[in-house]
Every structure is written in structure tokens, then in C-alpha cells.
């Protein structure tokens, strides 16, 4: 079996998550090693419905599109609560910060 290519998604918002869902729907799980960086410490949620949570018309659990277990079930590496602060496409490197520490990741 050929080595999987890597996909790195910066941003775990609705667009980034939808992209990953589409890759998976096309069989990408077998072709790609998928890594997602998201600044927020939880899975993807519908930001449009967030105002309903704040107003009390929606429960917070009801707006999650992809809760944390979904990433593991789909063999996706999620770096939740990690902000990407720099990227270098030519070197294929990201620098990310979690709390006060910085990490560099290559893909």
C-alpha cells in the first residue's frame, strides 16, 4: 500500500469541517492522513446557531456538527485549542501555539 498523502486543515470552522467531510465522502480516509488545527478547544459547531444558545433557545450540545469523538472515529488528528500562528508552504511547516508554548509541525 502506498504511503498516504497528508492534508493539513487550518481552521476547524464550518468551512474547514465541510472540506474534511467532503474528502471523507470521496474515500479520502484511505488516501490521506488528515490533521486539523482549531483554536477552540472542542469540535466543530454551527456558529450561526450560537446566538440561539446565548438567547436560551438552543442547547449548546445541539449545535455541534462534529463533536470530539467524530474526529477519532474518522482517524483525523485534531489539535483542538491550538492556534496556527505561521505557515511556510515552501518548507511545508506550521508553527502553532497552545497556551504559552509553541510547536512546529511539518507535513
TORPA-4810 file (N, C-alpha, C, O; in nm, 3 decimals):
<nodes>
NODE_1_0.084_-0.119_0.000_0.000_0.000_0.000_0.088_0.124_0.000_0.186_0.133_0.074_X
NODE_2_0.052_0.220_-0.083_0.127_0.344_-0.091_0.108_0.426_0.035_0.004_0.419_0.101_X
NODE_3_0.210_0.505_0.068_0.201_0.593_0.184_0.095_0.699_0.158_0.084_0.754_0.049_X
NODE_4_0.017_0.728_0.261_-0.088_0.829_0.249_-0.026_0.967_0.235_0.076_0.998_0.298_X
NODE_5_-0.088_1.050_0.151_-0.050_1.189_0.145_-0.112_1.258_0.265_-0.205_1.206_0.326_X
NODE_6_-0.061_1.375_0.300_-0.110_1.447_0.416_-0.193_1.568_0.374_-0.159_1.640_0.280_X
NODE_7_-0.303_1.587_0.446_-0.383_1.708_0.434_-0.381_1.775_0.570_-0.413_1.712_0.671_X
NODE_8_-0.344_1.903_0.572_-0.347_1.981_0.695_-0.448_2.092_0.675_-0.437_2.172_0.582_X
NODE_9_-0.549_2.097_0.764_-0.653_2.198_0.757_-0.633_2.294_0.873_-0.632_2.254_0.989_X
NODE_10_-0.617_2.421_0.840_-0.602_2.524_0.942_-0.737_2.591_0.958_-0.785_2.661_0.868_X
NODE_11_-0.798_2.568_1.072_-0.930_2.623_1.100_-1.032_2.511_1.108_-1.052_2.437_1.012_X
NODE_12_-1.096_2.500_1.221_-1.195_2.396_1.243_-1.336_2.454_1.241_-1.426_2.405_1.309_X
NODE_13_-1.353_2.560_1.163_-1.485_2.621_1.149_-1.571_2.542_1.052_-1.534_2.432_1.011_X
NODE_14_-1.683_2.599_1.016_-1.778_2.528_0.929_-1.718_2.497_0.792_-1.745_2.389_0.738_X
NODE_15_-1.639_2.585_0.735_-1.580_2.561_0.603_-1.474_2.451_0.609_-1.474_2.360_0.526_X
NODE_16_-1.385_2.460_0.706_-1.282_2.358_0.720_-1.340_2.220_0.745_-1.296_2.121_0.686_X
NODE_17_-1.439_2.214_0.833_-1.503_2.086_0.864_-1.578_2.032_0.743_-1.575_1.911_0.717_X
NODE_18_-1.643_2.119_0.668_-1.714_2.073_0.548_-1.618_2.018_0.445_-1.649_1.919_0.378_X
NODE_19_-1.502_2.080_0.432_-1.399_2.029_0.341_-1.358_1.887_0.382_-1.351_1.798_0.298_X
NODE_20_-1.332_1.868_0.510_-1.291_1.736_0.559_-1.402_1.634_0.537_-1.375_1.522_0.495_X
NODE_21_-1.526_1.672_0.563_-1.638_1.582_0.539_-1.644_1.539_0.392_-1.671_1.423_0.362_X
NODE_22_-1.620_1.632_0.302_-1.623_1.602_0.159_-1.509_1.508_0.121_-1.529_1.415_0.043_X
NODE_23_-1.390_1.531_0.174_-1.277_1.441_0.148_-1.312_1.300_0.195_-1.286_1.202_0.124_X
NODE_24_-1.371_1.289_0.313_-1.409_1.157_0.366_-1.516_1.092_0.278_-1.509_0.972_0.252_X
NODE_25_-1.613_1.169_0.231_-1.721_1.113_0.149_-1.670_1.059_0.016_-1.734_0.973_-0.045_X
NODE_26_-1.556_1.109_-0.029_-1.496_1.064_-0.155_-1.392_0.954_-0.133_-1.316_0.921_-0.224_X
NODE_27_-1.390_0.896_-0.013_-1.296_0.789_0.016_-1.159_0.837_0.056_-1.063_0.760_0.055_X
NODE_28_-1.148_0.961_0.091_-1.018_1.020_0.125_-0.954_0.964_0.250_-0.833_0.979_0.269_X
NODE_29_-1.031_0.900_0.335_-0.975_0.843_0.458_-0.868_0.739_0.426_-0.772_0.722_0.501_X
NODE_30_-0.884_0.669_0.312_-0.787_0.568_0.271_-0.667_0.629_0.200_-0.561_0.566_0.191_X
NODE_31_-0.682_0.750_0.150_-0.576_0.814_0.071_-0.495_0.918_0.147_-0.380_0.945_0.113_X
NODE_32_-0.558_0.976_0.251_-0.495_1.090_0.317_-0.486_1.072_0.468_-0.574_1.013_0.531_X
NODE_33_-0.380_1.123_0.523_-0.363_1.139_0.667_-0.407_1.282_0.695_-0.340_1.377_0.656_X
NODE_34_-0.521_1.297_0.764_-0.582_1.430_0.781_-0.555_1.484_0.921_-0.578_1.417_1.021_X
NODE_35_-0.506_1.607_0.925_-0.480_1.677_1.050_-0.553_1.810_1.046_-0.548_1.882_0.946_X
NODE_36_-0.622_1.843_1.155_-0.698_1.968_1.164_-0.650_2.047_1.285_-0.636_1.991_1.394_X
NODE_37_-0.624_2.175_1.266_-0.590_2.266_1.374_-0.709_2.359_1.397_-0.759_2.420_1.304_X
NODE_38_-0.753_2.367_1.522_-0.862_2.457_1.556_-0.833_2.529_1.686_-0.795_2.468_1.785_X
NODE_39_-0.849_2.658_1.684_-0.815_2.739_1.801_-0.907_2.712_1.920_-0.866_2.728_2.035_X
NODE_40_-1.029_2.672_1.893_-1.123_2.645_2.002_-1.101_2.504_2.056_-1.061_2.415_1.981_X
NODE_41_-1.127_2.482_2.184_-1.092_2.354_2.248_-1.194_2.242_2.232_-1.196_2.149_2.313_X
NODE_42_-1.280_2.248_2.130_-1.381_2.145_2.111_-1.403_2.124_1.963_-1.340_2.188_1.879_X
NODE_43_-1.494_2.033_1.931_-1.522_2.002_1.792_-1.593_2.115_1.720_-1.621_2.220_1.777_X
NODE_44_-1.621_2.090_1.596_-1.685_2.189_1.509_-1.831_2.208_1.546_-1.900_2.111_1.579_X
NODE_45_-1.878_2.331_1.542_-2.018_2.360_1.573_-2.074_2.462_1.476_-1.999_2.533_1.408_X
NODE_46_-2.204_2.469_1.470_-2.274_2.561_1.382_-2.274_2.699_1.446_-2.352_2.725_1.538_X
NODE_47_-2.190_2.786_1.398_-2.176_2.919_1.456_-2.300_3.006_1.433_-2.324_3.100_1.508_X
NODE_48_-2.377_2.975_1.330_-2.498_3.050_1.304_-2.598_3.032_1.418_-2.670_3.125_1.454_X
NODE_49_-2.602_2.912_1.476_-2.695_2.883_1.585_-2.642_2.926_1.722_-2.713_2.914_1.821_X
NODE_50_-2.520_2.976_1.728_-2.462_3.017_1.856_-2.545_3.126_1.923_-2.557_3.126_2.045_X
NODE_51_-2.600_3.217_1.847_-2.682_3.322_1.908_-2.803_3.261_1.978_-2.849_3.315_2.079_X
NODE_52_-2.856_3.150_1.925_-2.968_3.082_1.989_-2.928_3.021_2.122_-3.008_3.019_2.216_X
NODE_53_-2.805_2.973_2.131_-2.756_2.921_2.259_-2.747_3.034_2.360_-2.789_3.020_2.474_X
NODE_54_-2.694_3.147_2.317_-2.681_3.262_2.406_-2.817_3.317_2.448_-2.833_3.369_2.559_X
NODE_55_-2.916_3.306_2.358_-3.051_3.355_2.388_-3.133_3.252_2.467_-3.240_3.284_2.518_X
NODE_56_-3.082_3.129_2.477_-3.152_3.025_2.551_-3.253_2.946_2.470_-3.329_2.868_2.526_X
NODE_57_-3.256_2.964_2.337_-3.350_2.889_2.254_-3.292_2.759_2.201_-3.366_2.674_2.152_X
NODE_58_-3.161_2.741_2.209_-3.093_2.618_2.169_-3.003_2.571_2.282_-2.948_2.652_2.357_X
NODE_59_-2.990_2.441_2.295_-2.896_2.385_2.391_-2.760_2.377_2.323_-2.753_2.346_2.203_X
NODE_60_-2.653_2.402_2.395_-2.519_2.402_2.336_-2.487_2.269_2.268_-2.422_2.268_2.164_X
NODE_61_-2.530_2.158_2.325_-2.497_2.027_2.265_-2.565_2.009_2.129_-2.520_1.927_2.049_X
NODE_62_-2.670_2.082_2.103_-2.744_2.067_1.978_-2.679_2.138_1.859_-2.719_2.113_1.745_X
NODE_63_-2.582_2.223_1.882_-2.522_2.295_1.770_-2.393_2.230_1.720_-2.337_2.274_1.620_X
NODE_64_-2.345_2.125_1.789_-2.223_2.060_1.743_-2.248_1.980_1.617_-2.341_1.899_1.611_X
NODE_65_-2.166_2.003_1.518_-2.172_1.930_1.391_-2.084_1.807_1.402_-2.127_1.696_1.370_X
NODE_66_-1.962_1.826_1.447_-1.867_1.718_1.464_-1.807_1.727_1.604_-1.710_1.800_1.625_X
NODE_67_-1.864_1.653_1.700_-1.807_1.654_1.835_-1.672_1.582_1.836_-1.637_1.513_1.740_X
NODE_68_-1.599_1.598_1.943_-1.463_1.542_1.951_-1.454_1.394_1.912_-1.361_1.358_1.840_X
NODE_69_-1.545_1.306_1.955_-1.533_1.165_1.915_-1.539_1.142_1.764_-1.484_1.043_1.714_X
NODE_70_-1.604_1.229_1.690_-1.615_1.215_1.545_-1.477_1.214_1.480_-1.452_1.137_1.387_X
NODE_71_-1.387_1.298_1.527_-1.253_1.307_1.470_-1.178_1.174_1.488_-1.116_1.124_1.395_X
NODE_72_-1.185_1.120_1.607_-1.119_0.993_1.635_-1.181_0.880_1.553_-1.109_0.797_1.498_X
NODE_73_-1.313_0.877_1.544_-1.383_0.773_1.468_-1.344_0.776_1.321_-1.347_0.673_1.254_X
NODE_74_-1.309_0.893_1.270_-1.272_0.908_1.130_-1.121_0.916_1.108_-1.075_0.954_1.000_X
NODE_75_-1.044_0.881_1.210_-0.898_0.877_1.203_-0.839_1.012_1.164_-0.745_1.020_1.084_X
NODE_76_-0.895_1.119_1.221_-0.848_1.255_1.196_-0.776_1.303_1.320_-0.827_1.290_1.432_X
NODE_77_-0.658_1.359_1.302_-0.585_1.417_1.414_-0.634_1.560_1.432_-0.614_1.644_1.345_X
NODE_78_-0.698_1.586_1.546_-0.746_1.720_1.576_-0.658_1.782_1.683_-0.640_1.725_1.791_X
NODE_79_-0.605_1.899_1.653_-0.531_1.978_1.751_-0.627_2.087_1.797_-0.625_2.199_1.746_X
NODE_80_-0.713_2.052_1.894_-0.813_2.145_1.946_-0.748_2.237_2.047_-0.667_2.193_2.129_X
NODE_81_-0.784_2.364_2.043_-0.726_2.461_2.134_-0.586_2.504_2.093_-0.509_2.554_2.175_X
NODE_82_-0.554_2.484_1.965_-0.420_2.517_1.914_-0.435_2.617_1.799_-0.502_2.589_1.699_X
NODE_83_-0.372_2.730_1.814_-0.378_2.837_1.713_-0.254_2.833_1.624_-0.142_2.834_1.673_X
NODE_84_-0.276_2.827_1.493_-0.166_2.835_1.398_-0.126_2.982_1.387_-0.210_3.068_1.360_X
NODE_85_0.003_3.009_1.410_0.048_3.148_1.408_0.137_3.180_1.289_0.164_3.297_1.260_X
NODE_86_0.184_3.076_1.218_0.265_3.098_1.098_0.266_2.971_1.015_0.253_2.860_1.068_X
NODE_87_0.282_2.989_0.885_0.297_2.873_0.797_0.394_2.908_0.686_0.404_3.023_0.644_X
NODE_88_0.466_2.807_0.641_0.560_2.823_0.532_0.534_2.712_0.433_0.576_2.598_0.454_X
NODE_89_0.463_2.744_0.325_0.426_2.641_0.228_0.549_2.579_0.164_0.553_2.457_0.145_X
NODE_90_0.649_2.660_0.130_0.766_2.606_0.061_0.842_2.505_0.147_0.902_2.411_0.095_X
NODE_91_0.838_2.524_0.276_0.903_2.430_0.369_0.805_2.330_0.427_0.845_2.237_0.497_X
NODE_92_0.676_2.351_0.397_0.570_2.264_0.448_0.575_2.255_0.600_0.582_2.146_0.657_X
NODE_93_0.573_2.371_0.663_0.580_2.377_0.810_0.476_2.474_0.864_0.447_2.577_0.804_X
NODE_94_0.422_2.438_0.980_0.330_2.524_1.054_0.389_2.549_1.191_0.452_2.461_1.250_X
NODE_95_0.369_2.667_1.241_0.402_2.696_1.379_0.272_2.726_1.450_0.193_2.809_1.407_X
NODE_96_0.251_2.655_1.559_0.125_2.667_1.632_0.152_2.694_1.779_0.257_2.659_1.832_X
NODE_97_0.052_2.757_1.844_0.067_2.789_1.985_-0.052_2.732_2.061_-0.168_2.750_2.024_X
NODE_98_-0.018_2.661_2.168_-0.119_2.610_2.261_-0.082_2.666_2.397_0.021_2.629_2.454_X
NODE_99_-0.164_2.754_2.450_-0.128_2.818_2.576_-0.007_2.906_2.555_-0.010_2.997_2.471_X
NODE_100_0.100_2.881_2.630_0.221_2.962_2.619_0.332_2.894_2.541_0.438_2.953_2.520_X
NODE_101_0.310_2.770_2.497_0.416_2.701_2.426_0.389_2.696_2.275_0.274_2.687_2.232_X
NODE_102_0.495_2.702_2.197_0.485_2.697_2.052_0.543_2.565_2.002_0.637_2.511_2.060_X
NODE_103_0.485_2.515_1.894_0.530_2.390_1.833_0.538_2.410_1.683_0.458_2.483_1.626_X
NODE_104_0.633_2.344_1.620_0.643_2.345_1.474_0.611_2.206_1.424_0.662_2.106_1.476_X
NODE_105_0.527_2.199_1.322_0.483_2.073_1.263_0.515_2.075_1.116_0.493_2.176_1.049_X
NODE_106_0.567_1.965_1.064_0.592_1.953_0.920_0.488_1.861_0.859_0.436_1.772_0.925_X
NODE_107_0.459_1.884_0.733_0.369_1.794_0.662_0.425_1.761_0.526_0.363_1.686_0.450_X
</nodes>
